[in-house]
Amino acid sequence: MIPEIEVTCRGERLFINSVTVEQYKKYISLMEKNDTEKFSGVMFFNKKIMQEMFGNELSLAAVGEIDAVEFLTAIKTVHFIMQNIVAEKMLNIVEVEQVEKEASAFDDYDRENGYEDEDEQPEENQWKVCGEIVDRVVKIAIRLLKNSYSQCMKENIVTLLDYLKFELDTINENQ
């Protein structure tokens, strides 16, 4: 269950109480593109995210007319839902242990003599990785639910992730 998001725009009350797979994919895409730290850039991407969450029914100008406190509360709730609820559910579908690299007595020697790079693995964009995970979840959902791609994109992502977790947890039962 996700918190309800409610805003007033041009005298009309709008609310969201679910997030589709498509909305989550668009959120990920916008977050991946958002590499600015300037306030104006951040606000532009937040307006685009809000616009996507309300199904593109609002223009950017209309989103800009939402009361500032109400807008910031709503967008903060959107980020909380996407990053803390949905992403957490995605990570909990399959239990994965973090593998830590242990230090060796030869690490300094290897670096000094060019056998190992200082930055061994370039850090991947977390949003790109998240997008790849969602794509895999959609492929699995298509196979399990026997739905089309467009049907999967309209599914509530939280419900879909709960279902996939259930299926994976009970995969060896009844066999």
N, C-alpha and C positions, 0 to 999 in steps of 0.2 A: 504494500500500500504506500502510495506516495502522497506527500502533502499537497493540498489543493493550492493552486496559484490563481489569484484573482486580481484583476486590474480594472480601472475605469478609464476608458478611452472614448473621448468625444461624447461623454454623457452616457455611455453604454457600459454595463458591467460584463466583463469577459472572464471566463475561468477555464482552467485546465485541471483535470484530475487523473490523466494518464499520459503516457509517452509511447508513441509507436516506434517500431524499429526504424522507420524512415526518418522520423524526427531525430532519433538518436544518431543515425548516420550523418544527417545534416549538421547536427551539433558538433560531432567529431570533425567533420570537414572544415567547419568554420574555425574551430579551435586550432586545427592544424595550420590553417592559413594565418591565424592571428599571432604574428611574431613581433608585434609592436609593443612598446612600453609607454608610448605617448598616450595621454589621457583621451585625446580626440579619437585615436585609433581604437583604443579599448572600448570606448563608448559606441563607436560605429559597429564593432563586432557584437557587442551586447545587444544593440538595437536589432541587428540582423538575426541574432539568436532568438530574441523575443518575437520578431516577425515570423520566423519559422515555427516557433512553438504554437502560435495562433493560426497556423495553416496559411500563412501569407494573405490573410484577410485584411491585414492592416498595412498601410504604406509606411515607409520609414518616417515620413513626416508625422503620421498619426501616432506612431510609437514615441516619437519625440515629444508629443504633447501630453504624455502620461505624467502625472505628478512625479517629481524626482524621487521622493521618499518611497512612493508606491512602486516605481520602476526599479529602484535599487533593491528593495525588498524582494520583488518578484524575480529579478535576474539572479540574485543571490540564492534564492530557493531553487531556481532552475539549475544553477551550477551544483548545488548540494545534491539534488536529485540525480543528475547525470554522473557526477564524480563519486559521490558517496554511496548512493543506493544502487544504481544500475551497474556501474563499474565494479562495485563490490560483489554483486550477484554474479557478474560475468567471471570474476576471478575465483569465485567459490564453486563454480560448476565442476571443475576438476581440481582436486587438491594438488598443489604443486609446492615442492620444497625448494626454498632458495638455496642455491649452491654458492658457497663462499670460496673464493680463491685463497688458498693458504700461502703465506709468505715462505720463501725458500732462502737458504743461505746464499744461493747463487743469483738471486734477482738483481742485486746491484751490479754484479760482474756482467751479467747478460746485457743489462741496459747500457753500461759503459762501453761495451765492445760491439754494440749494434745488433745483438742477437734478438733483442726484444724492443718493441716500440714503447715509449713512455705511455702513450694512449693506445693501448693494445686494441681495444674495441671502441669504435666511435659510438657515441651514445645515440641510439635511435630515437626518433621523435615518438613520444609516448602516444600521441594521437594517431599516428600512422599505424602503430602496433594495435591500438584499440580498434581501428577500422578493420584491420585484417582479422581480428578476433570476431568482430561482428559479422564479417563476411562468412567466416566458417560456421558461426552459429546459424546464420540464415541457410547455408547449404544443408546443415544437419536438420534444421526445421523443415525444409522442403522435403527431405527424404522421410522424416518421421511423420509429419502431418499430411504428406501428399498434397500440399498446397502449391500454388504457383508462386513465383517470386513476388509478384505484386500483392498477393494475399498475405505473404509473410511480412511484407513491408508495412502492412496496415495493422499487424498484430501488436498488442500491448507488449512492450519489451520485457517488463517485469514479470508478467504472466508467462510469457514464452520462456524466459530464463528459468523460472520456477519449474515449468514442465520439463525442460531439458535436464535439469538437475535431477528431478524425480526419475526420468527415464534412465539416466546414467547410473543412478544409485540402485535401481532395480533391474538392471540389464541381465543379470545372471539368475534371477528368480524365474521359476516356471520352466527351467530347462533341464 
